[in-house]
Amino acid sequence: MIGRLRGRVDGHGDNWVLIDVGGVGYMVEGSPRMMDHLPADGEAVSLAIETYVREDQLRLFGFLNEEDRSWFRLLMSVQGVGAKVALAIQGVLSGAELSQAVAAQDKAMVARAPGVGPKVAQRIVTELKDKVPEAQFAVPQSGASEGGQASEVSKALGEALSALTNLGYPRAQANAGLMAARAKLDDEQSSVEALIKQALKELV
């Protein structure tokens, strides 16, 4: 299985790019967002790869980072979502925006992608509400970071996240509430208690 390709761009189309790796050209499919961020022809590129194998075909899907590949896998796990739909969604929504949509159960946000109807969008936000990749959380699990005040705020966010999940809130939803709360509080106001109190207001 191919997990990553490092080479040079050797041409591309609307939804594919040819990567030259040591003289071998690999055709890699990708979302419009991925295609827009590719370097020019002849320049070096490194893509995370998801290998899709079937009896009659082998397809390679490329992603700018591991988080995007994780989201592709999650989207593909939803009933009725194939590669075309998953890439269409990733073409209009970043990983952070997908996290937000799932946390808020915002099917309209997901339905912005071409070819995604309201039923499929609802299924996506419902089935993935407890499966958001850990790397997408703005609150670090350990609550640790470098730098005085920033470190204290990060620690408070981590403790507040733990408290909210202990209260029964899904991790993604609790994180979204805390990020909304953090935006309304300055560093000096961001104690654990204040963050939890404001987050609960946001989660109502």
N, C-alpha and C positions, 0 to 999 in steps of 0.2 A: 504494500500500500504506500502511496506517495503522500507524505504529510507536509512537505515544504519544497518549493522550487526557488533556487537562486540562479539567475542568469541575466540575459539581456532581452529587452523587448524587440521582437522581430516582426512586427506588424500586428494589426488588430482590426476588428470589425465593430459592429454595434454592441455586441454582447460577448465578445471573445477577444483573447489576446494570445499571440504566439510567443512563447518564451523559449529562447535558444539557450540550452544548457549543455555546454561542451559539444556543440555541433548537432545536438538532437533537439528538434522543435516540438514543444508540448503545447497543444491547443487547450487553453484554459478558459472556461466560461465564468462570467462574473456579473454582478449587479451594475446598474448604471453608476451608482456612487463609486464602486471600485474602479470602473473604467475611467471615470473623471479624474481619479487621483493617480493614475498610472504615469510614469515618466515617459519621455519621448522615445521614439524608436531608436534603438542602439544603446540606450542607457540601461544601467543595472537596475534590477528589480528583485524583490524577495516577497513571495506570497505564501501564506498559509494555504494548504490544499486539502480539500475534502474529495476523496476518491469514491466514485459511484460506479459500482460494478454490477452489471446484469449479464445474462447469458449472451445477449447479442450486442452489447455495447459497453464501453468503458469511458466515463466522462470525468473530467477534472474541473472542480469548481474552486476559484481562487478568492482569497480574502486578504485584506490589508493587515489584519491582526487576528490573534487567537480568539478574541472576544466575538468578532464578527462570525468566525467559523462556529463558535459555540451557539450563537443565535441561529445560524443556518440549521444546525442539527436539531435544535429545539423546535424551530418552526416546522421542519420536516416530520417531527414526531406527532404533529397534530393531524387528526383525520381530515382528509380532503386537501391537505397542503402538499404540493409537489415542489420540485426544484424551481419551476417557473414562477410559481406564486411566492415562494420564499425569497427568491432573488428580487422580485418586484417590490416586496415589502422592504427589503434591505436597500433598495434603490432610493426610497423616499424617507426612510427612518433610520437614524443611527442607532447604535446599541443603547445609548442613554435614552433616546426618545422611545425606543421599544420598551425599555424598563419602565419609563413613565406611563406609557399607555397601558401596560399590563397592571402596574400598581394601581392605577386609577380606574381600571376596567373600562377604558375608553376605546370602544370598538370603532367609533367614528375616525379616530386617529389612525388606526390600522387600515380602515377601509379607504384611506386616501390612495393606497397603492392600486395601480391599474389591475383590473381583473379580480379584485378582492371584494366580494359582496358582504353585506351585513351579517349573514349567517356564519360565514367562514371567519370574519373578523371577531364575532362574539365567541366562537369556539376557541380561537387563538388566545384571547385575553383570559378566558375562563380556564383553559387547560394549562396555561403557563404561569398562572398567578403565583405558584409556589416553586417555580423552577428558574427564576431569574439568575443568571450567572453571578457568582460572588464578586467577580471583578467589576461588575456594573454598579455595585453599591458605592455611593459617595461617602458613606460612613465606614472607616476602616474597622475591621473586626476586632483588632487589638486595641484600637483607639490611640495608637502611637503615631507620632510624627515628630519632626525636628523643629526646634524653635519654641521659646518660652510660652507666650500666650497661645500660639497656634496649637502647641502640644496639649495645653490644658483644655482647649475647646474640643480638640479631637478626642481626648479622653472622655469628656463629658458627653459627646455625641455617641461614642461607643457604649457608655453605660446607659444612656437614654434608650438607645436601640435595643439593648438587652432587656431593659425594663418593659418596653412596649411589646416585644415579642413574648415575654413572660405573661403579659396581660392577654395574650391570645391573638395579637395582630400579626398577619403574615409579614415576613421580613421585608418583602418588597414594599408593602403598603406602609409599614412603619418607617422605612427609610424615606419614602416620598414625603410623609408627614414631617419628619425631622428636617429634611432639606427645605421645606416650605417654612418651617419654624425658624431655621437658621437664617434664612433670608430676611426675617423680620427683627432679629435680635443682633445687637453688636456683640463683640467679644466679651465685654464686661458683663453683659446680661446673660450670656450663654452658660448658665449653670445647668447641672443635670435636671434639677427641679423645674427651672424655667423652660428648658427645652421640652421636657415631657408635657408640661402644662400647655405650652403653645402648640405642640404637635397634636395633642388630643383635640384641640379646637379645630385644627386643620383636617383631622380625620373624621369629624362629625359629618 
